[in-house]
C-alpha cells in the first residue's frame, strides 16, 4: 500500500508542473467577460492542488486501518483530471 501511495503521489506532484501554466492561462477565460462558466472553470483549475493535498493527507491517515478507503481517496485527483478533460474536450462553451 505504501508503494502505491508513493507512486501515485509522485505522479500527482509531476502533474503540478504543467498545472501551473494552465492555471495562469485559465484566467484568460475572463477576456470575454465574467460568466458563471468562466468562474467555474477557473475555480476547478485552481482547486486541483487543494484536492491533491487533502487526498494525500487523508489517504496516508487511512492507509493502515481502511485500505480500501485510502485507495479510493487517493484516486480522486485522477478522477478530477479525467472528468475535467472529458468536459473540456467534449463540450464547447463558446
N, C-alpha and C positions, 0 to 999 in steps of 0.2 A: 504494500500500500504506500509506503514511503517513496519508493521509486516512481510509482505512478504519479503521486502528488508533485514530486520534484520535477519530473519531465514535463508535465502539463504546465506547471507554473513557470518553467523556463521558456516554454513556447509562448505563454501569455506575456511574459516580460519582453520577449523579442517582438511581439506584436505591438508593443507600445512604441517601438521605434517608428514604424510607418504611421502610427496613430497620431503622433504629434503634428506632422504637416497636414494630415487630413483634418485634424481638429482646427488648425489655423485656417485652412481653406473653407471649412464649413461656415464660417462667418460671412463668406461671400454670398450666402443664400439670402442675406438681408439687402443685397444690392437692389433688388426689385421691390423692396418694401417689406414691412413686417406682416406676417400672416401666421396663423396657427401652425401650419405645416413647417414653416421656416423655423419657428421657435422650437417645435417638437424635434426637428432634425438636429439642430444644434444641441439640444438638451440630451438626446440619445447618444450623440457622439461624445459629448462632454462627460457623461456619466460612466463610460466604459472603464476608466481606471478605478473609479469608486467601486464598481461591481467586481472588478478583478481583486482589489484589496480585501473587500468584505468576504468574498467567496474563498479567498486564500486563507484568511484567518479562521473562518468557520469550518472549512474542510480539515485544517490541522487540529482544531479543537475536537471534532467528531471522529477523527481517524482511528482511535482505539476502540471505542465502545459502539459506535454506529457507523460501520464501514460503508454500508450502502448509502446512507445519508451523506457521508463525506464524498463518496463517488459522484452522486447526483449534484451536490452543491458545487463540486469542482468543475462540472460540465457547463454550468450556467454561462460563463463568458463565451464558450464556443457557440452555444445556442444563441446568445446575444448577437454575435458577429454574423452567424449564418442567417438569422431572421432579418437582421438589418440589411445584409447584402441581397437577400431574396426580395425584400420590399423595394429596395433602391433600384434593382435591375429589372424588376417585373412591372412596376407601376411608373407612369410618367405623371409627375405632379406639376406640370407647367401651366 
